[in-house]
Structure formats: C-alpha cells, structure tokens
Amino acid sequence: MTNNAKYFDDLVNERRSVRVYDQEAEFDHASVQRSLERATLSPNSSNMQMWEFYRVTSEDLKKEVAINCMKQKAATTARELVLFTVRPSLWSERAEFNLEEMKKGFEKKSLSEKDQNRALSYYQKLVPILYKNDRLGIRSFGKKIFSWAVGLKRPMVRQVSKKDITVTLHKSVALAAMTFMYSMKSEGYDTCPMEGFDSKRIKKILNLPKDAEISMIIGCGPAGEGGIYNERVRVPNDKVIFEV
C-alpha cells in the first residue's frame, strides 16, 4: 500500500456522521469554501455541472433552517450548514458553456473537422434531446417509446425521461457532496449529511431559485462530545461486493 493509499484509507475510516458540534472550538470557515471548490472537481454527468452549493453562515438563518431540518442536532449545533442542490433549468446554459470550452480546446488539438463536429453534436443535439422536457410529460413519454423501440435491436440508454434525468442530476451532486465531506475531514473537521428536512420551507427561507431541488443538507464543524452516536456497523462485504 502506498503512502497516498494509506492516507486515504485513514481518511475514509475516520470520517463519520457527527451529529453534535463543539460551539467553543475554533472553526476555520475558509475550510468550507476550500472544500466546496474541491467539490466542483467531482465527476458529473456529461460535465453539465448542474449543481449549486449554498453556505448558511448567518446565525439567524442557520436557526431557521435547523428548525426545518426537524431540529436535528446535526443542524442545530452545526457551525455551518451547506445545501447541495440541483438546477434542472440550467441545462441550456451549461451545454453552451461546454460547447464554448470545447471549441477553445480544439485550438490546442489537431482534430479533423469530422471529429470536431462529432464532439460538438453531443451538446448541440443529444443534450437538448435528453434535457428538454415539458410539464405534461409528453416529451418524456415519446423518448421512452423511442428508447424502447431502438432497444429491441441494439443496446440503448433506457433512462431518458424527465424523472430519469433528475435522478442523474442528484447522483452527480451526491458525488460532489462526498468529495466535500472527505475534504472537510482532511481539514480536521466533521460533517453530517441530512435528508430529513422541509424543502419547501427552506427554499422560501433562503429564497432559492424556483427550480432548485435540495439533494441534501450537510452540517459541519469541529466534533463535539457525544457527536458519534454508536460504533460503525456495515453489512459484511461478501453481501455487497460481487465478482461477475
């Protein structure tokens, strides 16, 4: 095992969901910013980066948000709360961003016009097909039928509906959240991801964009006494890890 692998192994084993935070211990709030910047480097579907992270640092706002996190101690004692959200409506803006960055990259690479057009068509044609939807779900239904029909003859992506794409976005932001939590641990602080919250009220309190979907809220800070409720328990590896 290399030194880097050992360090990461230690980091993974030491990271726990801490539910009580020390209110008196020093806390470097800049560590949250650094960790979020690292989180933006996380892998995500098609590099669309349709995520937004919101830091709640105001004591008054933290109190209101914590109340709507069902008064979980991980929220009420957190030194900061961080919301990990997805923004489905940003697909066009993000696709355009990727297109422009891709064109800049072409200037540094010797790609044929055919290869360039093939690469660009992904964001010009495929992404709009996947991400553009309507309120009635007609486009989603059409895409599901098309996917089913094509799948009769050859391999085909089946998760093409509006609901499927939303799941994909939440998968991507979850990867960023995990990067954030490992980063915070490397900074010497602890975290706790929470799903039990009133998303409607919290969106109103923080004046979040209408289409924002809160994937999870993470409390963070220096661990307090009794912050870890019990010993870590995991299902045996042979029940979840398989070789096929």
C-alpha positions as CSV (number, residue, x, y, z in Angstrom):
1,M,0.0,0.0,0.0
2,T,1.4,3.4,-1.0
3,N,1.5,6.3,1.4
4,N,-1.3,8.1,-0.5
5,A,-3.5,5.0,-0.3
6,K,-2.8,4.7,3.4
7,Y,-3.7,8.3,4.0
8,F,-6.9,7.9,2.0
9,D,-7.7,4.7,3.9
10,D,-7.3,6.5,7.2
11,L,-9.4,9.4,5.9
12,V,-12.2,7.0,4.9
13,N,-12.1,5.2,8.2
14,E,-12.0,8.4,10.3
15,R,-14.9,10.1,8.5
16,R,-18.1,9.6,10.5
17,S,-21.5,11.3,10.5
18,V,-21.1,13.6,13.5
19,R,-24.4,14.9,15.0
20,V,-23.1,17.2,17.7
21,Y,-20.6,20.1,17.1
22,D,-18.5,22.0,19.6
23,Q,-19.6,25.6,19.9
24,E,-16.5,26.8,21.6
25,A,-13.7,25.2,19.5
26,E,-12.1,27.3,16.8
27,F,-13.5,26.7,13.3
28,D,-11.9,27.9,10.1
29,H,-14.9,28.9,7.9
30,A,-12.5,29.2,5.0
31,S,-12.2,25.4,5.1
32,V,-15.8,25.2,3.9
33,Q,-15.0,27.4,0.9
34,R,-11.9,25.4,0.1
35,S,-13.8,22.1,0.3
36,L,-16.6,23.3,-1.9
37,E,-14.1,24.4,-4.5
38,R,-12.6,20.9,-4.4
39,A,-16.2,19.5,-4.7
40,T,-16.6,21.3,-8.0
41,L,-13.9,19.0,-9.4
42,S,-16.1,15.9,-8.8
43,P,-17.1,13.8,-11.7
44,N,-20.6,14.6,-13.0
45,S,-22.8,13.5,-15.9
46,S,-21.7,15.0,-19.3
47,N,-19.8,17.6,-17.3
48,M,-23.0,19.6,-17.1
49,Q,-22.3,20.7,-13.5
50,M,-25.9,21.4,-12.9
51,W,-25.4,21.9,-9.2
52,E,-25.3,24.9,-6.8
53,F,-24.0,24.9,-3.2
54,Y,-25.3,27.3,-0.6
55,R,-23.5,28.1,2.6
56,V,-25.7,29.1,5.5
57,T,-23.5,31.1,7.9
58,S,-25.8,33.6,9.4
59,E,-26.9,32.6,12.9
60,D,-30.4,33.7,12.3
61,L,-30.8,31.8,9.1
62,K,-29.0,28.7,10.5
63,K,-31.5,28.6,13.3
64,E,-34.5,28.8,10.9
65,V,-33.0,26.2,8.6
66,A,-32.2,23.9,11.6
67,I,-35.8,24.1,12.8
68,N,-36.9,22.9,9.3
69,C,-34.3,20.1,9.5
70,M,-36.7,18.7,12.1
71,K,-34.4,20.2,14.8
72,Q,-31.7,17.5,14.2
73,K,-28.7,18.2,16.4
74,A,-26.5,17.9,13.4
75,A,-28.3,21.0,12.2
76,T,-28.9,22.9,15.4
77,T,-25.3,22.6,16.6
78,A,-23.6,22.9,13.2
79,R,-21.1,25.8,12.7
80,E,-22.2,26.0,9.1
81,L,-24.9,24.3,7.0
82,V,-24.3,23.6,3.4
83,L,-27.1,22.9,0.9
84,F,-26.3,20.8,-2.1
85,T,-28.9,21.5,-4.8
86,V,-29.5,20.7,-8.5
87,R,-30.9,23.2,-11.0
88,P,-32.6,21.3,-14.0
89,S,-33.3,24.6,-15.8
90,L,-29.6,25.3,-16.3
91,W,-29.2,22.6,-18.9
92,S,-29.1,25.0,-21.9
93,E,-26.6,27.4,-20.2
94,R,-24.3,24.6,-19.1
95,A,-24.5,23.0,-22.6
96,E,-23.4,26.3,-24.1
97,F,-20.6,26.6,-21.6
98,N,-19.3,23.2,-22.6
99,L,-19.6,24.0,-26.3
100,E,-17.5,27.1,-25.9
101,E,-14.9,25.4,-23.8
102,M,-14.7,22.5,-26.3
103,K,-14.1,25.0,-29.1
104,K,-11.3,26.6,-27.2
105,G,-9.8,23.1,-26.7
106,F,-9.9,22.4,-30.5
107,E,-7.4,25.3,-30.9
108,K,-4.9,23.3,-29.0
109,K,-5.5,20.0,-30.6
110,S,-5.2,18.8,-34.2
111,L,-8.6,17.2,-34.7
112,S,-10.2,16.7,-38.1
113,E,-13.4,18.7,-38.9
114,K,-15.3,15.4,-38.8
115,D,-14.1,14.6,-35.2
116,Q,-14.8,18.2,-34.1
117,N,-18.4,18.1,-35.4
118,R,-18.9,14.7,-33.8
119,A,-17.8,16.1,-30.4
120,L,-19.9,19.3,-30.8
121,S,-23.0,17.4,-31.8
122,Y,-23.2,15.9,-28.3
123,Y,-24.0,19.2,-26.7
124,Q,-25.8,20.7,-29.8
125,K,-28.1,17.7,-30.5
126,L,-28.1,15.0,-27.9
127,V,-28.1,17.1,-24.7
128,P,-31.2,19.1,-25.8
129,I,-33.0,15.8,-26.6
130,L,-32.2,14.5,-23.1
131,Y,-32.8,17.6,-21.0
132,K,-35.6,19.4,-22.8
133,N,-38.9,18.4,-21.3
134,D,-42.5,19.8,-20.9
135,R,-44.8,20.0,-17.9
136,L,-47.2,17.4,-19.3
137,G,-44.5,14.8,-19.8
138,I,-45.3,14.3,-23.5
139,R,-41.7,14.5,-24.5
140,S,-40.6,12.1,-21.7
141,F,-43.2,9.6,-22.9
142,G,-42.0,10.0,-26.5
143,K,-38.4,9.5,-25.5
144,K,-39.3,6.3,-23.5
145,I,-41.1,4.8,-26.5
146,F,-38.2,5.7,-28.8
147,S,-35.7,4.2,-26.4
148,W,-37.7,1.0,-26.1
149,A,-38.1,0.7,-29.9
150,V,-34.3,1.2,-30.5
151,G,-33.5,-1.2,-27.6
152,L,-35.3,-4.0,-29.4
153,K,-32.4,-4.1,-32.0
154,R,-29.3,-2.8,-30.2
155,P,-28.0,-1.5,-26.8
156,M,-29.8,1.7,-25.9
157,V,-29.9,4.1,-22.9
158,R,-33.2,3.5,-21.2
159,Q,-33.1,6.3,-18.6
160,V,-34.3,9.2,-20.8
161,S,-37.4,10.6,-19.1
162,K,-37.6,13.8,-17.1
163,K,-37.6,11.8,-13.9
164,D,-34.6,9.8,-15.0
165,I,-32.6,12.9,-15.8
166,T,-33.5,14.3,-12.3
167,V,-32.1,11.2,-10.7
168,T,-28.9,11.6,-12.8
169,L,-28.5,15.2,-11.5
170,H,-28.9,14.1,-7.9
171,K,-26.3,11.3,-8.5
172,S,-23.9,13.9,-9.7
173,V,-24.4,16.3,-6.8
174,A,-24.1,13.4,-4.4
175,L,-20.6,12.8,-5.7
176,A,-19.8,16.4,-5.0
177,A,-21.2,16.1,-1.5
178,M,-18.9,13.1,-0.8
179,T,-15.9,15.0,-2.1
180,F,-16.9,17.9,0.2
181,M,-17.2,15.6,3.3
182,Y,-13.8,13.9,2.7
183,S,-12.2,17.3,2.1
184,M,-13.7,18.7,5.4
185,K,-12.3,15.7,7.2
186,S,-8.8,16.3,5.7
187,E,-9.1,19.9,7.0
188,G,-9.7,18.4,10.5
189,Y,-13.5,18.9,10.7
190,D,-16.5,16.7,10.7
191,T,-19.8,16.6,8.7
192,C,-23.2,15.0,8.7
193,P,-25.4,14.7,5.6
194,M,-29.1,15.1,6.3
195,E,-32.2,14.2,4.2
196,G,-34.9,14.9,6.8
197,F,-35.9,18.5,6.1
198,D,-38.9,20.6,4.9
199,S,-37.5,21.5,1.4
200,K,-40.4,23.8,0.6
201,R,-40.0,26.0,3.7
202,I,-36.2,26.0,3.5
203,K,-36.3,27.1,-0.2
204,K,-38.6,30.0,0.9
205,I,-36.4,31.0,3.9
206,L,-33.2,31.1,1.7
207,N,-35.0,32.5,-1.3
208,L,-33.6,29.7,-3.6
209,P,-34.4,29.6,-7.3
210,K,-37.9,28.2,-8.1
211,D,-36.5,25.1,-9.9
212,A,-33.8,24.4,-7.3
213,E,-34.0,20.9,-5.7
214,I,-32.3,20.3,-2.4
215,S,-30.4,17.0,-2.6
216,M,-29.1,17.1,0.9
217,I,-28.0,19.5,3.7
218,I,-24.7,18.9,5.4
219,G,-23.9,20.2,8.8
220,C,-20.2,20.8,9.5
221,G,-17.8,21.9,12.2
222,P,-15.5,20.6,14.9
223,A,-16.9,17.5,16.5
224,G,-18.5,17.9,20.0
225,E,-18.7,15.4,22.8
226,G,-21.2,12.6,22.1
227,G,-21.3,13.6,18.4
228,I,-20.9,10.0,17.2
229,Y,-23.9,8.0,18.4
230,N,-22.6,4.5,18.0
231,E,-20.0,2.2,16.6
232,R,-19.9,2.0,12.8
233,V,-21.8,-1.1,11.6
234,R,-21.7,-2.3,8.0
235,V,-23.2,-5.3,6.2
236,P,-20.5,-7.9,5.6
237,N,-18.5,-7.2,2.4
238,D,-19.4,-10.6,0.9
239,K,-23.1,-9.4,1.0
240,V,-22.5,-6.4,-1.2
241,I,-19.3,-6.9,-3.2
242,F,-19.5,-9.4,-6.0
243,E,-17.3,-10.5,-8.9
244,V,-19.2,-11.5,-12.1
